[in-house]
Amino acid sequence: MIDFSLTSEQQAIVEKYRDFANRWIIPNRLKYDKSAEFPWEIVKAAYDEGIMNGPIPVKFGGNGYDLMESALQSEELGAGCIGIGIGIDANTLALTPLLLEGTDEQQKKFFGWLIEEKGVAAYCLTEPNAGSDVQSISSTAIRKGDKYILNGHKRFITNGEVASFHTVFAQTDPEKGSRSLTALVVPTDLPGVEILPRLDKMGQKASVQNEIKYHDVEVPVENRLGDEGRGFLIAMRTFDRTRTGVAALSVGCARSAFEIAKDWSKNRIQFGKPIAANQAIGFMLADMATEIEAARLITWYAAWSYDSGQRTASKLSAMSKLYASDAAMRVTTDAVQVMGGDGYSRDFHVEKMMRDAKLCQIYEGTNQVQRIVISKNILKK
Ligand SMILES: Cc1cc2nc3c(=O)[nH]c(=O)nc-3n(C[C@H](O)[C@H](O)[C@H](O)COP(=O)(O)OP(=O)(O)OC[C@H]3O[C@@H](n4cnc5c(N)ncnc54)[C@H](O)[C@@H]3O)c2cc1C
């Protein structure tokens, strides 16, 4: 028999993150949506309450969460606010290469540093000419003695301006091109790291993005993660883990929008009865609830597949991100529709959720790219 119930440890994670979201995130989400500032106050509180860095091993100061536990965590953060949730969770994206390929010494040093500082990190893959096409990355890191000389231009980097260090992907041998992609940990206080102004964007406003230029930045060789040339593999294996996190954030966002719309529809009287009593509205709510359940199930299935070392992990991680983010877009759009003018106003937060959900279809590989990953997986021999 398959058991979908949570263990008491898993339930405790849900409660801990839900409680944090209720106290810190929900009361502040509109404020940060308007100010578009990075939510340092909430990140510091998250550090103080043991909410940050879920997947970092316990021996290095994290919670040692597996992917299923991380998914439970991310659903609650997403239910609070995906933008603030990403402020807390983007570390996972930047730290996963360290988790996957870092030596014990590197993990101790960089995880320790971040936790000591109560800081955040950034994952620097995308470039002006290398978005979906990661293999077109043209940043270079040329070895000179015990240093790499890093030059390049990154774009759309979450946490760029607030990060203590960047996990940067660059070519170490331009002759070999993308086959020489290599991951490096780059402290942001090194000379030559230039942070350009913040991206002005539609949603997830509490999460900040920047373009970044590296001008002859001297990166110690000991900051390289894995061997030279493993960068592309590291980037893809990182997404195999983190796309499930985007799926879980999407489920949380959809769940919140649905709850708000459902409650509202039971109280809004038109033509002498609650609008929920109309089948047109009841069916919309039924579809929304069904999509949320399905999105959660594929997210948990993808997490289980990864945690139990199944060969399907990469495909399911892409499927979970694709399905859950599309579901979140549909559910949040319908939540606005169910609530009419009130849904479109800022008063009930669902228009914000609709704007926030859109980005989940774009970052960590657009949903077209997820379809490429899935079709390659299902068509290969
Ligand atoms: C707010 C935000 C935060 C981000 N955070 C980070 C971060 O922290 N680190 C980082 O490295 N990157 C980050 N990104 C970058 C993000 O991952 C890219 O935007 C995304 O991968 C798409 O790349 P692109 O924007 O260059 O679009 P493009 O690659 O130019 O794609 C444009 C359109 O073409 C489609 N397309 C492209 N190629 C194909 C194809 N072969 N088949 C079918 N359709 C195709 C895409 O699906 C899309 O619809 C972030 C982006 C945003 C907007």
The ligand as an SDF file (V2000), in Angstrom:
LIG
                    3D

 53 58  0  0  0  0  0  0  0  0999 V2000
   13.5040   37.0730  -11.8100 C   0  0  0  0  0  0  0  0  0  0  0  0
   14.5010   36.1260  -12.3780 C   0  0  0  0  0  0  0  0  0  0  0  0
   15.3890   35.4750  -11.5290 C   0  0  0  0  0  0  0  0  0  0  0  0
   16.3980   34.6630  -12.0660 C   0  0  0  0  0  0  0  0  0  0  0  0
   17.3560   34.1220  -11.2250 N   0  0  0  0  0  0  0  0  0  0  0  0
   18.4530   33.5310  -11.7940 C   0  0  0  0  0  0  0  0  0  0  0  0
   19.5650   33.1550  -10.9750 C   0  0  0  0  0  0  0  0  0  0  0  0
   19.5650   33.3130   -9.7500 O   0  0  0  0  0  0  0  0  0  0  0  0
   20.6500   32.6330  -11.5850 N   0  0  0  0  0  0  0  0  0  0  0  0
   20.7170   32.4360  -12.9340 C   0  0  0  0  0  0  0  0  0  0  0  0
   21.7350   31.9590  -13.4120 O   0  0  0  0  0  0  0  0  0  0  0  0
   19.6600   32.7690  -13.7340 N   0  0  0  0  0  0  0  0  0  0  0  0
   18.5450   33.3170  -13.1950 C   0  0  0  0  0  0  0  0  0  0  0  0
   17.4780   33.6780  -13.9870 N   0  0  0  0  0  0  0  0  0  0  0  0
   17.5440   33.4380  -15.4260 C   0  0  0  0  0  0  0  0  0  0  0  0
   16.5130   32.4390  -15.9090 C   0  0  0  0  0  0  0  0  0  0  0  0
   16.8690   31.1350  -15.5310 O   0  0  0  0  0  0  0  0  0  0  0  0
   16.3750   32.6480  -17.4180 C   0  0  0  0  0  0  0  0  0  0  0  0
   15.6660   33.8620  -17.5920 O   0  0  0  0  0  0  0  0  0  0  0  0
   15.6710   31.5040  -18.0990 C   0  0  0  0  0  0  0  0  0  0  0  0
   16.4600   30.3490  -18.0760 O   0  0  0  0  0  0  0  0  0  0  0  0
   15.3380   31.8460  -19.5730 C   0  0  0  0  0  0  0  0  0  0  0  0
   16.4040   32.4210  -20.2330 O   0  0  0  0  0  0  0  0  0  0  0  0
   16.1740   33.7920  -21.0260 P   0  0  0  0  0  0  0  0  0  0  0  0
   15.4580   34.7290  -20.1360 O   0  0  0  0  0  0  0  0  0  0  0  0
   17.4670   34.2300  -21.5870 O   0  0  0  0  0  0  0  0  0  0  0  0
   15.1660   33.4230  -22.1800 O   0  0  0  0  0  0  0  0  0  0  0  0
   15.5260   32.8130  -23.6210 P   0  0  0  0  0  0  0  0  0  0  0  0
   16.4300   31.6530  -23.4760 O   0  0  0  0  0  0  0  0  0  0  0  0
   15.9420   33.9140  -24.5090 O   0  0  0  0  0  0  0  0  0  0  0  0
   14.0960   32.2900  -24.0810 O   0  0  0  0  0  0  0  0  0  0  0  0
   13.0890   33.1330  -24.6150 C   0  0  0  0  0  0  0  0  0  0  0  0
   11.8880   32.2600  -24.9720 C   0  0  0  0  0  0  0  0  0  0  0  0
   12.2820   31.2920  -25.9530 O   0  0  0  0  0  0  0  0  0  0  0  0
   11.9730   29.9790  -25.4960 C   0  0  0  0  0  0  0  0  0  0  0  0
   13.0060   29.0660  -25.9790 N   0  0  0  0  0  0  0  0  0  0  0  0
   14.3560   29.2090  -25.9310 C   0  0  0  0  0  0  0  0  0  0  0  0
   14.9580   28.1380  -26.4810 N   0  0  0  0  0  0  0  0  0  0  0  0
   13.9830   27.2920  -26.8500 C   0  0  0  0  0  0  0  0  0  0  0  0
   13.9510   25.9940  -27.4650 C   0  0  0  0  0  0  0  0  0  0  0  0
   15.0700   25.3370  -27.7970 N   0  0  0  0  0  0  0  0  0  0  0  0
   12.7510   25.4160  -27.7080 N   0  0  0  0  0  0  0  0  0  0  0  0
   11.5990   26.0410  -27.3860 C   0  0  0  0  0  0  0  0  0  0  0  0
   11.5530   27.2660  -26.7970 N   0  0  0  0  0  0  0  0  0  0  0  0
   12.7250   27.8830  -26.5380 C   0  0  0  0  0  0  0  0  0  0  0  0
   11.9660   30.0920  -23.9730 C   0  0  0  0  0  0  0  0  0  0  0  0
   11.1990   29.0520  -23.3990 O   0  0  0  0  0  0  0  0  0  0  0  0
   11.3450   31.4600  -23.7910 C   0  0  0  0  0  0  0  0  0  0  0  0
    9.9490   31.3610  -23.8960 O   0  0  0  0  0  0  0  0  0  0  0  0
   16.4430   34.4490  -13.4570 C   0  0  0  0  0  0  0  0  0  0  0  0
   15.5040   35.0590  -14.3000 C   0  0  0  0  0  0  0  0  0  0  0  0
   14.5500   35.9020  -13.7820 C   0  0  0  0  0  0  0  0  0  0  0  0
   13.6030   36.5910  -14.7270 C   0  0  0  0  0  0  0  0  0  0  0  0
  1  2  1  0
  2  3  1  0
  2 52  2  0
  3  4  2  0
  4  5  1  0
  4 50  1  0
  5  6  2  0
  6  7  1  0
  6 13  1  0
  7  8  2  0
  7  9  1  0
  9 10  1  0
 10 11  2  0
 10 12  1  0
 12 13  2  0
 13 14  1  0
 14 15  1  0
 14 50  1  0
 15 16  1  0
 16 17  1  0
 16 18  1  0
 18 19  1  0
 18 20  1  0
 20 21  1  0
 20 22  1  0
 22 23  1  0
 23 24  1  0
 24 25  2  0
 24 26  1  0
 24 27  1  0
 27 28  1  0
 28 29  2  0
 28 30  1  0
 28 31  1  0
 31 32  1  0
 32 33  1  0
 33 34  1  0
 33 48  1  0
 34 35  1  0
 35 36  1  0
 35 46  1  0
 36 37  1  0
 36 45  1  0
 37 38  2  0
 38 39  1  0
 39 40  1  0
 39 45  2  0
 40 41  1  0
 40 42  2  0
 42 43  1  0
 43 44  2  0
 44 45  1  0
 46 47  1  0
 46 48  1  0
 48 49  1  0
 50 51  2  0
 51 52  1  0
 52 53  1  0
M  END
$$$$
